[in-house]
Amino acid sequence: MVNWRRFIPLDFEYDFETDELADHGITYEEAVECFFSSFQVIRNKSYRDRYQLIGRTIGGRRLKIIFQLKRNDVVRIITGWQI
């Protein structure tokens, strides 16, 4: 089980070809910033390796980020939106 209070991603992946963040007015950089602020993580009920992260950007935007946690603490950002 992941200790989310001590979790620090080692790397990020994102498919810029199918950029869903931009469709929701979020930059890739803002999504990454949420992993380095205080955040809450909720496990996705449908996919065992996917999670919802609720966090804030440096600018203060509150975002929900959907991501997949891969081996070696690699985070694959799937999508996100402002809440």
SVG drawing of the C-alpha trace seen along z (x, -y; Angstrom):
<svg xmlns="http://www.w3.org/2000/svg" viewBox="-16 -32 28 35">
<polyline fill="none" stroke="black" stroke-width="0.4" points="0.0,0.0 1.2,-3.5 2.0,-5.9 0.5,-9.0 1.8,-11.3 5.4,-10.4 4.8,-9.8 7.1,-11.6 6.7,-10.7 10.0,-9.8 8.8,-10.5 5.7,-11.6 4.2,-10.4 1.6,-12.1 0.3,-11.5 0.5,-14.9 -1.0,-13.4 -4.4,-13.0 -4.1,-16.0 -7.2,-15.9 -5.9,-18.4 -6.0,-21.3 -9.6,-20.4 -10.3,-21.3 -8.2,-24.4 -5.3,-22.8 -1.7,-22.7 0.6,-19.7 2.7,-21.8 -0.3,-22.6 -1.2,-18.9 2.3,-18.0 2.3,-20.9 -0.6,-19.2 1.6,-16.2 4.0,-18.5 1.3,-20.4 -0.9,-19.0 -3.2,-16.5 -5.8,-13.8 -5.9,-10.6 -8.9,-8.4 -8.7,-5.0 -10.7,-4.5 -13.3,-1.8 -13.2,-0.6 -9.5,-0.4 -7.2,0.9 -4.1,-1.1 -5.9,-4.4 -6.5,-7.2 -8.1,-10.6 -5.8,-13.3 -7.3,-16.5 -4.7,-19.1 -3.7,-22.7 -1.4,-24.4 1.2,-26.9 -1.3,-29.6 -4.0,-28.2 -6.2,-26.4 -8.0,-23.4 -7.8,-20.5 -8.8,-16.9 -6.2,-14.9 -6.9,-11.3 -3.7,-9.3 -2.3,-5.8 0.5,-4.7 3.0,-2.6 6.0,-0.7 8.8,-2.5 6.5,-5.4 6.0,-6.6 2.8,-8.7 0.9,-8.6 -1.4,-11.6 -4.6,-10.8 -6.9,-13.9 -8.0,-16.5 -10.3,-19.4 -10.8,-22.3 -13.1,-21.8"/>
</svg>
